[in-house]
Amino acid sequence: MTHDATLSSLTGLDLRPLEQRLRGTLLRPGMATYDSARQLMNRAVTRRPAAIAQVADSQDVVEVVRFARDRGLPLGVRSGGHSPAGYGMVDDALVVDLSGMKRVTIDPDARLARVEAGVTSGELAAFAQPHGLAISTGDTSSVGFGGLATGGGIGFMVRKYGLTIDNLIAAQVVTASGKLVTASEQEHPDLFWAIRGGGGNFGIITEFIVRLAEVRQILGGDLVLPASREVIRGYLDYVADAPEGLTTIAHLMHAPPAPYIPEARVGEVVLSILVTWVGDESEGQRAVAPLRALAEPVADTIAWMPYPAIFNFTAHQAVPICHAIRSVLTHEVSDEVVDAALEAVERANSPFSLVQFRGLGGAMARVGREATAFAHRDARYMVTLLALWMDENEDATPHRAWIEAVWPAIRATGTGVYVNFLEEEGHERIRQAYPLPTLARLAEVKRTYDPHNMFRFNQNIAPAMSA
Ligand SMILES: Cc1cc2nc3c(=O)[nH]c(=O)nc-3n(C[C@H](O)[C@H](O)[C@H](O)COP(=O)(O)OP(=O)(O)OC[C@H]3O[C@@H](n4cnc5c(N)ncnc54)[C@H](O)[C@@H]3O)c2cc1C
């Protein structure tokens, strides 16, 4: 059966046979929690699925996939709901919602964790901390493991421990045929390769087995510097070649009214550098010194702290608001790009809109280009434009126009893009997420595991044509 079904096939469809087989809950329009369940992190996206299956376990996922497959129904997948494109909800479709699957089991001796897809970065960090363990995930506590760890996972410790997927040992995957399989180096290795960067194209992952690192305390915090071309240049020149224990995420933005920003400086254009150092504290102080020396800080909150405390500095990002995004991975950030970013932030029409710079390299770059579907291993930076606004009823046009004005300058510098930082930007941009040989291999794996493109509400990779 093909999967071209639209609203007409779901309207009036008897969902009771599915409901009876689920341990979780099937929500339909009009039910009390339907509206809260369909809300996404990006408030600019509003979708109304025909039904939301809030699954309780892997078997529930199997049931939903088989139900959808047998009837040719459109099927969406949601874990944490943070897709910039809002792919976590699909109009008129049946959506599998894994956000309630939150079991984490840690084997501290083996330093392994079994993590269900609905677990968030913050929850996992808090769970692993008492064992003195952690894994590098994203920069925001509320991001779901399901979407993060299928796209890559560029986190607070990426230079020290690589991408989240670089620490993936195995995953439980429900394929389009409705089978629950293990993907690992030993079992279904082609699928294991593809789910490490290929996004949600190959099946629904219910559980990940990941390797944790020994991380108890970090040197972390927010170093806020006055923004200028020299400061940004100095930051960029240092961070991609800094000692590997140091990972940074910098935001060129208007200084927020955070408790540690002097009142008189709120609203000033600043470079807010989120610092995570893993290792010896005094070595960390030495690694951070060149950043501190770039300018007299507006604020300096860098301190020795438990790893999960770093998420306190991004707590505002875990609140749903409206956003539009454009992003590149790149080898170099020229002075022209720095100037364009500075000018864009200075004249931004929203006080929240910003340009993000991340220094990459380190452990992430040492993994072979062919080892996983995330292949842009040699990118030294990620540069991201983020238009942010609070009210979903506000006209998005000026915010999108702000992005479009500066995007050509940033885009020109790109050598690729991180699939999880794509909005709905068309096939050409998905192609930029993968070098051509990677894309061809992904299309082959797609043909094997999802030949009818059941999992297509995502940064979609079409199945390779039959020979
Ligand atoms: C505020 C914010 C901060 C972010 N920071 C970072 C960061 O620091 N580093 C980083 O790497 N990324 C970051 N991201 C991007 C994030 O990794 C992606 O948006 C990711 O897709 C979110 O996963 P989710 O489960 O929350 O999303 P969802 O919207 O629930 O899912 C998105 C898509 O992922 C796929 N998917 C989800 N769950 C599964 C599953 N269980 N099995 C198979 N496919 C699945 C599906 O195609 C789904 O439509 C950030 C996003 C936001 C909004």
The ligand as an SDF file (V2000), in Angstrom:
LIG
                    3D

 53 58  0  0  0  0  0  0  0  0999 V2000
   15.5670   25.8950   21.5830 C   0  0  0  0  0  0  0  0  0  0  0  0
   16.2760   24.8510   20.7700 C   0  0  0  0  0  0  0  0  0  0  0  0
   17.6030   24.5880   21.0420 C   0  0  0  0  0  0  0  0  0  0  0  0
   18.2930   23.6070   20.3160 C   0  0  0  0  0  0  0  0  0  0  0  0
   19.6030   23.3730   20.6080 N   0  0  0  0  0  0  0  0  0  0  0  0
   20.2550   22.3790   19.9690 C   0  0  0  0  0  0  0  0  0  0  0  0
   21.6070   22.0880   20.2730 C   0  0  0  0  0  0  0  0  0  0  0  0
   22.2360   22.7360   21.0960 O   0  0  0  0  0  0  0  0  0  0  0  0
   22.2070   21.0680   19.6170 N   0  0  0  0  0  0  0  0  0  0  0  0
   21.5450   20.3190   18.6930 C   0  0  0  0  0  0  0  0  0  0  0  0
   22.1280   19.3920   18.1610 O   0  0  0  0  0  0  0  0  0  0  0  0
   20.2760   20.5950   18.3520 N   0  0  0  0  0  0  0  0  0  0  0  0
   19.6110   21.6040   18.9650 C   0  0  0  0  0  0  0  0  0  0  0  0
   18.3320   21.9080   18.6040 N   0  0  0  0  0  0  0  0  0  0  0  0
   17.7320   21.2090   17.4610 C   0  0  0  0  0  0  0  0  0  0  0  0
   17.1450   19.8740   17.8710 C   0  0  0  0  0  0  0  0  0  0  0  0
   18.1680   18.9120   17.9430 O   0  0  0  0  0  0  0  0  0  0  0  0
   16.1360   19.4070   16.8190 C   0  0  0  0  0  0  0  0  0  0  0  0
   15.1120   20.3530   16.7390 O   0  0  0  0  0  0  0  0  0  0  0  0
   15.5680   18.0350   17.1570 C   0  0  0  0  0  0  0  0  0  0  0  0
   14.8800   17.5280   16.0430 O   0  0  0  0  0  0  0  0  0  0  0  0
   14.6360   18.1240   18.3170 C   0  0  0  0  0  0  0  0  0  0  0  0
   14.2250   16.8660   18.7250 O   0  0  0  0  0  0  0  0  0  0  0  0
   12.7890   16.7130   19.3750 P   0  0  0  0  0  0  0  0  0  0  0  0
   12.5940   15.2900   19.6690 O   0  0  0  0  0  0  0  0  0  0  0  0
   12.6490   17.6980   20.4810 O   0  0  0  0  0  0  0  0  0  0  0  0
   11.8850   17.2270   18.1740 O   0  0  0  0  0  0  0  0  0  0  0  0
   10.5160   16.7350   17.5150 P   0  0  0  0  0  0  0  0  0  0  0  0
    9.9440   17.9840   16.9300 O   0  0  0  0  0  0  0  0  0  0  0  0
    9.6910   15.9610   18.4490 O   0  0  0  0  0  0  0  0  0  0  0  0
   10.9880   15.8050   16.3620 O   0  0  0  0  0  0  0  0  0  0  0  0
   11.5430   16.3330   15.1980 C   0  0  0  0  0  0  0  0  0  0  0  0
   11.6690   15.2650   14.1680 C   0  0  0  0  0  0  0  0  0  0  0  0
   12.7160   14.3750   14.5430 O   0  0  0  0  0  0  0  0  0  0  0  0
   12.3740   13.0580   14.2010 C   0  0  0  0  0  0  0  0  0  0  0  0
   12.1950   12.2720   15.4230 N   0  0  0  0  0  0  0  0  0  0  0  0
   11.8070   12.7050   16.6350 C   0  0  0  0  0  0  0  0  0  0  0  0
   11.7630   11.6940   17.4900 N   0  0  0  0  0  0  0  0  0  0  0  0
   12.1100   10.5900   16.8120 C   0  0  0  0  0  0  0  0  0  0  0  0
   12.2300    9.2220   17.1540 C   0  0  0  0  0  0  0  0  0  0  0  0
   11.9740    8.8050   18.3860 N   0  0  0  0  0  0  0  0  0  0  0  0
   12.6140    8.3520   16.1970 N   0  0  0  0  0  0  0  0  0  0  0  0
   12.8680    8.7730   14.9460 C   0  0  0  0  0  0  0  0  0  0  0  0
   12.7530   10.0480   14.5620 N   0  0  0  0  0  0  0  0  0  0  0  0
   12.3840   10.9580   15.4860 C   0  0  0  0  0  0  0  0  0  0  0  0
   11.0720   13.1270   13.4280 C   0  0  0  0  0  0  0  0  0  0  0  0
   11.3320   13.2820   12.0690 O   0  0  0  0  0  0  0  0  0  0  0  0
   10.4600   14.3830   13.9940 C   0  0  0  0  0  0  0  0  0  0  0  0
    9.5030   14.9460   13.1650 O   0  0  0  0  0  0  0  0  0  0  0  0
   17.6240   22.8870   19.2940 C   0  0  0  0  0  0  0  0  0  0  0  0
   16.2840   23.1780   19.0070 C   0  0  0  0  0  0  0  0  0  0  0  0
   15.6150   24.1520   19.7330 C   0  0  0  0  0  0  0  0  0  0  0  0
   14.1790   24.4680   19.4050 C   0  0  0  0  0  0  0  0  0  0  0  0
  1  2  1  0
  2  3  1  0
  2 52  2  0
  3  4  2  0
  4  5  1  0
  4 50  1  0
  5  6  2  0
  6  7  1  0
  6 13  1  0
  7  8  2  0
  7  9  1  0
  9 10  1  0
 10 11  2  0
 10 12  1  0
 12 13  2  0
 13 14  1  0
 14 15  1  0
 14 50  1  0
 15 16  1  0
 16 17  1  0
 16 18  1  0
 18 19  1  0
 18 20  1  0
 20 21  1  0
 20 22  1  0
 22 23  1  0
 23 24  1  0
 24 25  2  0
 24 26  1  0
 24 27  1  0
 27 28  1  0
 28 29  2  0
 28 30  1  0
 28 31  1  0
 31 32  1  0
 32 33  1  0
 33 34  1  0
 33 48  1  0
 34 35  1  0
 35 36  1  0
 35 46  1  0
 36 37  1  0
 36 45  1  0
 37 38  2  0
 38 39  1  0
 39 40  1  0
 39 45  2  0
 40 41  1  0
 40 42  2  0
 42 43  1  0
 43 44  2  0
 44 45  1  0
 46 47  1  0
 46 48  1  0
 48 49  1  0
 50 51  2  0
 51 52  1  0
 52 53  1  0
M  END
$$$$
